[in-house]
Amino acid sequence: MNNNSNFKKWLTDLQLNHPLVIAGPCSAETEEQVMATAHLLKDTDTTFYRAGIWKPRTRPGMFEGVGVVGLPWLKRVKEETGLKTATEVANAMHVEQALKFDIDLLWIGARSAVSPFIVQEIAEALQGTDKIVLVKNPVNPDLPLWLGAVERLYQVGIEKLGVIHRGFSSYHEKVYRNKPKWPLAIELRKQFPDLPLILDPSHICGKRELIFEVCQTGLDLNYDGFMIETHVDPTVAWSDAAQQITPQRLVEITRDLRVKQPESHETDYLKQLTIFRKELDQLDQNLIELLATRMQIAEQIGKLKQDKNVTILQSDRWNQIMDNMISSGTQRGLSTEFIDKLFKAIHLESIQHQQKVK
């Protein structure tokens, strides 16, 4: 896949003066619910009306969508409101049915994106169409797998492509339903800067109260838009009720978000930015020198342990270091998660240096 391809053309062709908004209920439940939500969204910033026709669920017996009976409802949405339509597809049959009803945007969900066989089947079913296709990140944080799904679509001639960041499953996650892992999405943007990056705050948050904050983070990181689950009455939603918002709340969120420019060419800004960046560059060099010195001392410790036939890993010492560093870091405004990751990486590097001692 060519990282210089003009993947954003379909997005710029929409001629929006705001971030892209894809909104609508998690699931199409009834025709009345679909239409009521759509009419409340038609005068908002929403461009694409989303509704799950088929819902891949974790366990059997859960509501798995109304199926093809809901596709005419989406066709009616387009006819009555002018909104473009979007739904998830998980196999070739879904694609075939969605195309019959002229769905404008299809997305591949997190459970499907994890399987190259499923993605290939969907890609081949889409071959020859001009539909917009978005790929949600796989449930596990695997960037090559995510990009591989996009590449499979690109190889069959689909050029209106984009990705959706919906977070990653984590057994111990307490704040979010799915951990954002922002650095992974940032790395994707670094490799393919022209690939539209859409945020799905509903699945990241799992709770509607957190959606605004996560959307603002997305804008601060230069995301291109949002997919937000929006229901005429979320309290009675048949699936994922806690993470859906009302159309009125969507209006409030899009109104209050601070949209920032990717760059400024003001002279004062550029001068100050240059000064700060030079300071950071020097500090980064200092960090490298400090880390190199630390590893030299680790090697000396490794030699001492080797001479005395002592194991390299000293768990009590390591636990003491982590407790001290987390305490010290949090007192200085650094997050526990950051300190934990940083010193685990430093500790692993130290062990590797000690293992090399002859």
KOLDOFI-223000 format. One record per residue: x, y negated, z of N, C-alpha, C, CB in turn. Coordinates in steps of 0.02 Angstrom, whole numbers, plus 50000, padded with zeros to 5 digits. Glycine has a CB too. Layout:
<nodes>
XYZXYZXYZXYZ...
</nodes>
This chain:
<nodes>
500435006050000500005000050000500444993850000499525000050062500304989349955500704983249948500494978150001500634980349877500964976250045500784971550097500714964350071501304971650153500834963450006500734956849976500074956449937501314955249929499674961849940499034961849905498574956649935498694968849908498134953949892497684948649915497054951749946497494943949856497144955150002496584958450034496064953450059496834962750092496274947250072495804942450101495364939050049496194937150138495424940849986495044937449935494294938049948495214940149866494064944149967493344944949979493114940550036493184952349994493564939350084493394935150142493374927750122493894936250198493874925550084493884918550063493314917050014494554916750031493104922149975492554921149928491894919649963492474927349885491844921450027491234920050065491164912550081491234924050130491734908950076491754901650086491444899550153491374898150029491674902850205491444901350273491844895650303491474907550318491524891650344491894886450380491964888250454491524879650373491924894750468491984897350536492224904650531491304896850575492454907550585492644914650583492064919050560492884917050651492224924450525491714929050502491344932050562492034934650459490684932450557490284935550609489874941250579489824930350644489974947150606489574953050589489174954650652490024959250565488514954250650488114954950710487484958950696487924948150739487244962150748486644966250743486674971650795486574969150672486154975650800486114980650854486594986450845485414983250859486794989350901487194995350898486865000550854487314998250970486215001650865485835006550827485195003450799485665012550871485045005450738484375003950712483895008750745484345004650632483425006050785482985010250825482285010850793482925007450896481995005150779481345004850745481374999250694480755003750797480914999450647480894994150597480754987450630480364995750543480314987450680480144981250715480754978250749479584982450765481144982550783481744980150818482264977450769482054985850860482354980950714482834978750663482634971950634482894983950607482014971250616481794965050584481774959250633481104966050552481554960550694481524955150744482214952350757481194957550809482704956850764483394954650776483654950850716483844960750791483524953350657483774950150596483504943150588483584954350534482864942150600482574935450591482854930550642481814935750597483054933050701483364928650750484094927050733483324931750820484394931050690485094930050672485184926250607485434936750666484654925550568484734922850500484974915650498484084923350462484844911750551485054904750552485654903650598484474900350574486014909050614486624908550654487224908850608486644914150709487824909650637488434910350597488504917350568489044908750639488024921650579488064928550555488044928850479487484932750584488524932550450488534933650377488294940750361489244932450349488524945550400488334952550389487924955050448488974957050380487364958150432486934961150483487124968450490486174960450465487374970350548487584977150560487054981050599488254977250599486984987350583486554991850622486774998950610485794990850603486855002650664487065009650657486475013950634487345012250723486545016950576486045021550550486185028550574486015021250472486825030350570487055036750598487525035050655487415041150543487435038150712487825036550771488205042650795487385033750827488865042950783489265048550810489305047850886489985048650779489035052650922489015052350994489485057451026488295053351019489665056051087490155060251121489875067151136490365056951186489245067551156488955073951176488285075051140488855074251253488125081451126487485082951093486905081051139487445090351074486345079251107485765077351146485695069851154485785080551212486245066251142486205058951145485895056351079486925055751156485645050251080485345047351020485865046450966485005040651036485765049750909486255049750855486025045850794486425056850836485565041250805485335036950750484715039650717485875036150699484365035150683483745037150650483875040450582483285031150640484485039650556484655042650491484385038550433484385049550488484315041850376484165038350314483505034550316484135043350257483065036250362482435032650367482555025250383481995035750421483135023650414483275016750431483565012550375483735016650488483795015750322484105011850267483615007050233484395016650216482995008950221482525004050192482424997950238481855007350179482514998850303482454993150348483004988050334482484995450422483604990550321484164986050305484054982550238484834989850305483774986150191483604983050126483104977450137483314988350077482624978550180482124973350195482454967350229481554976250239482934968650273483304963250306483604958650254483854966050353483934961650205484264957550153483754953550113484674962050106483194956650097482694953350056482354947550093482154958350034482234948350158481854943350195482294937950227481464946650249482924939550242483344934750278483924932150237483604937850341484124935750185484714933850147485364936150178484724926450139485324939350236485934941950267486194947950228485804943950341486844948450222487154954450193487104959950246487894953150171487154966250224487054971750270487684976050278486474976150246487724979350337488314983350353488104989250396488844979150388488424994950385488315000750428488925005250427487685004650406488955009750475489505014550481489365020750440489635016450555489885023350408489835029750371490355034550398489935028650294490155040850405490605045850434490725051750388490335048250500490395051950330490515057350282490275055150213490165063850304490365059350164490195057650095489445056650086490445063050047489045060650122488315059950117488095053050141487965065350157488395050650196488225043950221488385038750168488615042450286488955039450136489155034650084488645034650028489855036350057488475040650004487995041249949487335037849966487885048649932487075039050025486435036150045486485028550054486185039350110487035026250084487125019050094487175015350028487745017750136487515018349979487575015149914486905014749878488085018949871486475019649888485815019549857485415013449879485425025949874485535011149941485165005449967485584999049967484935006950038486124999349927486534993349914486794989949978486134988449873487024993950025487334991250085487964987550064487484996850138488064981550089488614977350064489294979050095488464970050079489284981250158489914982550194489844989150231490084976750244490334993450222490354999850257490965000050302490355005850206490885002750361491475003550403491555010750425491444998950464492175012650434492355019350458492505018750532492975022350419492165022650573492205022050645492835025050674491625025150676492935023750739493545025950773493615033550775493555023250844493045037050782493075044350785493235047350717492415047150811493025043850664493175046350596493875044450574492665043450546494105038450594494765036050572495325040550598494875028950596495185044250650495705048550679495845054750635495495050750749495395056250588495465062150546495615060350473494825066450549496215061750449496375060350378495905063950329497095062350364495675069850348495225073550304494555069850295495095080650331494285067350350493655063650346493745057250306493395061950416494285053650320494415047350284494495048650209495045043750312494845053950191494945055550120494275057150087495415061550113493845060750122493175062350095492775055950083492795066950143492805051450130492445045050123492735040950066492455041050189493405040750062493745036950010493545039349941494505037350018493525045849932493345048649867492625047249849493485056049865492185047249901491485045649888491385038349869491065047249950491845033949892491805026849878492145024849813492105022949935492525029449784492915027849724492455025049669493285034049699492665019349640492285016249587491795010949610491915021349550491725010149676491265004949701491664998549715490905007349765491284993149724491614986749741491404984449811491434981449689491204989149853490974987449920491564985349965490604993349951491404981350016491894979750067491924985650115491714973150105492534987850131492624993550176493104991550232492894999750138492884992350293493294990850352493434997250390492944985650398494014997650420494225003550458494345001750531494865006850426493955004750575494085003650647494715007550667493475005850690495045004950718495645008550742495435015450769496015004450796495875020450761495725026950791495665026350867496285032050773495355031250898495255030850971495915030751008494825036650994496435033750979497085033651011497535028350978497425040651005497995025451015498405019950989498955022350941498725016051046498765023450879499215026250829499185021750767499035033750811499655017050762499635012250707499715015550638500175007050716500195020350629500245023550563499595027050543500815028550564499245030050591498615033450575498095028350552498355037450636498065022750585497605017350568497745014750497497645011450619498385013150485498575010650419498505016050366499295008050420498615022350386498545027850338497835028350311498735034450371497345026950354496645027050331496525021550280496165026150391496805015650292496745010150244497075012050178497045003550272497655015050182498025017050122497635022050080498705019950141497285026650112496885031650075496335028150034496585036750123496035023150063495525019250027495835015349970495165014550075496405012349983496745008249933496955012549873497355004849964497155018749887497395023149834496845025249785497705029349865496215025049807495675026749761495375020549729495125030649798495685014749739495475008749704495045003949744495115010649644494955005149808494565000549850495034994849869494275004149914494864988749850495294982949863494994978149914495424979349799494344978449924494024974149975494064977550042493274972549956494654976950072494804980750133494924976250192495404985150121494844979050251494994975650313495004980650370494484969950327495184978350429495214982850487494824979650545495944984250508494584983950589494224981850648494594984450710493484984350648494754979850754495084981650817494554982450870495614976250838494434988650893493914989950942494184992851007493404994650913494844992751015495144995151077495255002651075494714993351135495615005151127495835012051128495615015551192496595012451120495415021751186495185025451243495725026051296494945032451222495535025351359495995025951414495625028651474496325019151431495855034251499495495037751554495465033451617495835044351569495995029551628496045025751691495845018451683496745026251718495595016451625495425009351615494845007351661495235008051542494935001851697494434999551744494094993051721494744998451812494474988651688494194982151668493784982851605494754977051658494064986151555493744986651489493504993751476494214984451434493024994251432492815000951410493375004251370492165000551367493675000351326494245002751285494804997551291494035003851211495394999951307495954995451318496144991751254496564999351346496214985151255496354981451193497024983251161496344974051206497544983751202498224984851176498364979951119498304992251151498334973551135498434968251086499074968951046498424961551121499634971051076500254971451036500204975850975500814973851080499794981150978499734985550920499394981950862499344991850939498864978250877498534974450824498984968850798497874971450851499384965950842499854960750821500374963650773500204957550881500604969750788501084973050743500764974450676501344979550775500134976450675499784977550612499764971050571499064980250624499594965550605499574959150570500264957150544499304953650617500784958850582501464957350561501644961050496501964959150616501444967450492501604971450433501174969650373501524978850449500534968050386500064966450331499694960050348499564972250319500024954250341499724947850361499104945950322500224942450355499004948950263498444947150221497854951950229498654946750148497914956750274497374961550286496894958650338497664968450309496264957250320495804954350368495754958450432495104953650337495804955050488495804958350554495194955850593496464956850593494714960350604494084958750637494094961650707493484961450595493854957850755493834960050824493144962750841494014954250872493124968450875492504971450901492514970850977492424978950878492314965051004492344964151077491844968451114492234956951094491304970551081490794974551114491084981051139490204975851067491464984551096491744990951116492364990251160491924995051054492724984851152493284983651198493014982451268493714977651175492524978151274492274975951340491844981251374491884969551334491344983751338490874988251369490374984651414491234993351409490504978251427490064974151468489984967351434490344973251542489374965151426489244958951389489564952951421488504957851381489664953151488489944947351523490654945651502489924948651598491014950451474491714949351456491814947251384492104955651469491284947251344491354946451272491644939651253490684947451238491414934351284491664927751265492414927251275491314922251306492654929451332493364929051348493784932951297493504931751418493564938851279493934942951231493904939951162493654950151230493344937051143493294933551078493794927751075492574930951066493844923951129494314918351130495034920851122494244914351193495194926351155495854929251146495974931051073495944935551190495464933951041495534935650970495664929550927494904939050946495314924150940495444918050901496144915350915494914912650918496354915650978497024913250995497564917250959497134913551070497404923550942497874927950907497744927950831497824935050934497334923150808497224922050736496844927750702497884921050702496374930750738495924935650705495474932050656495504939550758495204935850609494794932750556494054932650572494904936550492493834936250623493134936350638492964941450690492734937550576492304942550698492054946950751491504951550725491794942850810491454957450755490874961750749490584962350819491054968850718490004959450830489714959050897489024962250897489674951650921488934967150941488284970550945487764965850976488354977050986487224964750938486724959750957486024962850948486794953350914485624962451000484974965951002484444961051025485004972151049483854961650997483304957151016483154957651091482684958650975483244963551120483144964551192483634969951216482404966451209484254968051232484764973051250484574977551309485404969551266484144975151353483974979051413483624985551397483544974951460483304985851338482954991951319483284995551260482224990351302483904993751245484254996751188484335004351198484944993451178484295008051145484335015351149485055017751155484015018451088485535013451142486245015351148486655009251166486515018651083487155010151209487625004951228487284998451250488095003551171486794999051291486404993151312486834987951348485834995251358487314990351389487694985751431488154981051392488114989651480488344983051330488814978951292488484974751237489334983451261487824975151231487484971251180487244964551209486884975151151487224959551166486994952851186486384950951146487554947651177486054945751167485474943151130485714938551074484984939351178485294937451024485474932550972485614925551001484914932050921485244923551052485374917051083486064916751114484844915551135486264922151147486934922351176487474922151122487024928551220487344925251065487814924951010487904917650987487564929250950487364913950983487404906850964487834903051014486694903750960487744904451078488134901051130488874902651125487874902951199489024909051112489724911151107490064907851047489774918751101489754908150989490064905250929490114897650935489664907150866489664894650971489684887350981490254885351027489014884851010490374889251080490844887251132491564889651119490624889951197491654894151072492334896551057492754890751029492314902451007493384890751049493854885651024494234888550965494344883351081494054886350906494384888550845495024884450836493924887950782495594887750832496234884250828496534885050759496714886850881496914879950739497254880250675497884884650680497444873150651498054888250627498644892550630499304888650635498674896950569499294882350616499914878350618499744870950618500374880150558500234866950641500164859650639500804856850609500024856650710500734851550569501314848450537501454841550566501214848050462501154840050623501284833650655502014833350679500804832450713502334827650668503044826950683503204828250756503284819950664502834825250802502964826250873502894833550894502484821950915502374836750868502264843850883502864848050860501624846350850503084846850799503634850850771504284849650810503734849150697504404843450831505014841950869505004845650936505074834450881504444845150972504394848551037504424856051030503744846551072504094858650978504104865850966504814868350953503654867650907505204864450915505894866350900506314866550964506214861350851506214861751008506574861651071506414867751113506414855151110505764869151121505554874851161505814881451132504794875051166505794882051066506014888251035506764889251044505844888250961507144883751042507864884351054508004886651125508214877551040507594884051172507674886351241507514893751248507214882251287506974895851215506794902951217507334907251186506134904051182507614905051129508144908851096508734909751142508364905251031508924904551178509484905051224509324909651282509674898051250508724909151309508514913551363508504920851340507824911551390508274922051279508264928851252508984931651248507934928951182509454927551226510154929751224510414931251294510594924451191510214927051342510414928251411510134934851437510184922451456509514936251418509204942551439509584948551412508474942851417509774948151348510154953651317510814954651353510274952151241511154949151368511804949651403511714952651473512144942851407511184950551508511054953251574510884960651571510474949451608510484962651523510314969651516510924973851499509774970551462511364971151456511974974851438512414975751500512364971151383512464970451541512854970951603512534976051650512894964051638511884976051654511534980751698511684987951676510774979551698511694989151611511824995951586512544998051600511674996351511513004993251599513694994951616513754997151688514154988751603513384993751733513374995751803513035002551810513024990451847512505003751772512165010251774512635015851754511545010251728513065014451705513555019551684514055021051740513925017351620514255015851776514715016851833514375021051887514945010151862513735019751899513355023851947513315031051922512645020951958513195031751856513165038451828513815042251837513005038051755514385038851829515035042051839515115044151912515605037351817514905039751958514955041352029514525047352047514745035252071513915047652021513475053352034513765059752005512775052052005514055059151946514345065051914514925067751956514575063451843515345063251980515925065352020515705068852084516365059352037515145066552112514905069352175514355074652165514635063852220514235076452102513735081652085513045079952112513955088452111512825073552099512185071052123511725070052062512265064352163511085071752071510605070852015510545063551995509915073652035510405062451932510345055651906509715052251934510325055651830509145055751931508525052751953508465052852029507925056351922508385046952057508275046152129507585043052139508845041752162507085047252150506395044952150506255039752204505935050852159506515040652263506385035852317506665028952299506695038252382507265028852272507575022652251507165019352195508305023852227506935023352148506555020752092505895017752116506425026252040505545021252160504905018652186505015012152224504585023852232505565011652260505725005552297505844999752249506335006652342506205001052195506334995852145505674993352115506794998552088505244998052096504614996052065504184991952112504225002352042504134993952174503744990152223504024983152231503734993752290504684982552235505004975952244504904971552183505744976752259504984974452124504934970452063504214968252049505194974452003503734972652062503034970752052502844965152101502564976852062503064965752163502934960552212503254953952192503184962652281503884954252171504244948252152503944945152088504984949752141503764949452041503484947051978502814943751986503434952651929502374946952024501704944052033501734937352070501254948952072502224936552114502304930152148502494924552100502824930752203502774926552043502994921751993502534921451932503704923351970501934924151940501434923551888501464928851833501484917051857501854934151843501904939451794501434945151813502634942151789501114948151763500624953251777500954959851799500184954551716500594963551840500834970051862500954974651803500324973351910500504974451753500584978751694501224977151657499984977851647501384970751651501994968751615502614971151652502024961151606502634969951719503214972051758503294979551756503144969651831502744983151760502754990451759503064992951693502054993351767502824990251636503084992451572503824990551563502664989451515503984984351583504674981951574505174986151613504724974651597505034987351677505534990851717505534998351705505414989551789504985001051681505005008151660505465008851600504285010751644505425004051553505865004251494506595003351515505664998751444506724998751561507404997651585507665003851621507434991451632507235006851661507445012951698507605018651651506895015051748507195019551600507315024851551507975023751515506745025351500508105017551496508745015951463509335017251510508745008551438509245015551573509775016751623509925024151629509575013851691509405028351632509495035551637509875038151576508825039051643509695035651516510035037851455510765035951456509685034851393510925030051482511625027951487512005032451537511685020551508511685034151592512015038351641512125045451615511595038551706511655047851572511725054451544512305054951495511095056451509512505049251466513055049251417513745049351449512995043251371513765048151515514405047851549514735054651547514315045451622515365054751526515755061051524516165061951586516215061151462
</nodes>
